[in-house]
Amino acid sequence: MKTVNLGISFVSIITCLIFAYFLLFTDLKEDTLYGNKRIILSIIFIIYALLRIYRAYKQFKTKDNETEIE
């Protein structure tokens, strides 16, 4: 089950970082997201990706510790 959670975390991390990149450096959705809203949404995506990286790292470390105990 942890492998599935890590896989989903990895996909969401990549998705958030790619979307934040496109919002910051391309004209994607420029007609509806402009100005500060665009920058704030990008920052939120980056912070969420960092949070998911931290949680995935913690979960991966506990998975390693469980296998060492057995």
N, C-alpha and C positions, 0 to 999 in steps of 0.2 A: 504494500500500500504506500509506503514511503517513496518508492520509486515513481509511482504515479504522481504523487504530490510534487516531487522534485521535477518531474517532466513538465507538469502544468506550470510550476513556478518559472522554469526556464523559458517556456513559451511566452508567458506574460511579461517577463523581464525584457526579452528581445522585442516584443511588440511595443511595449511602452517606450523603450529607447529609440526604436525606429520611428515611431510616430512623433516623439519629441524632436528628433533630428529633422524630420520633414517639416514640422511646424516652424522650427527656428531658421532653417536654411533654405527652404524652397517656398514657392508660392501656393502650396497646397492649402485649400480652404481659405484663401485670403479674402474671398468675397464675403464670408460670414464671420470669420475670426480675424480681427485686425487689432493692431495696437497692443495695449497692455493685456487684453484678454488672451491673446496669442502667447505672449511671453509667460503669463501666469500659468496657463494650461500646460505649457512645456515644462515649466519648473515642477508642477505637480506630478507630471508623468515621470520626470527624472527622480524625484523624491520617492515616489511609489516604487520605481524600479530598484532603487537603493535599499528600500525597506525589504523588498522581496529577495534581493541578493543576500541580505543579512539573515533573513529567516531561513532561506535555503541552505546557507552555510551552517547555521546552527543545527538544522535538521540533518544535514550530511554528517556533521561531526558526531551527533548522537547516534547516528546509524553505524558509524565506524566504531564507537565505543561499545555498542551493544554486541557487535560481532567479536570484539576482543574479549569480552567477558565470557561469552559462550565458549 
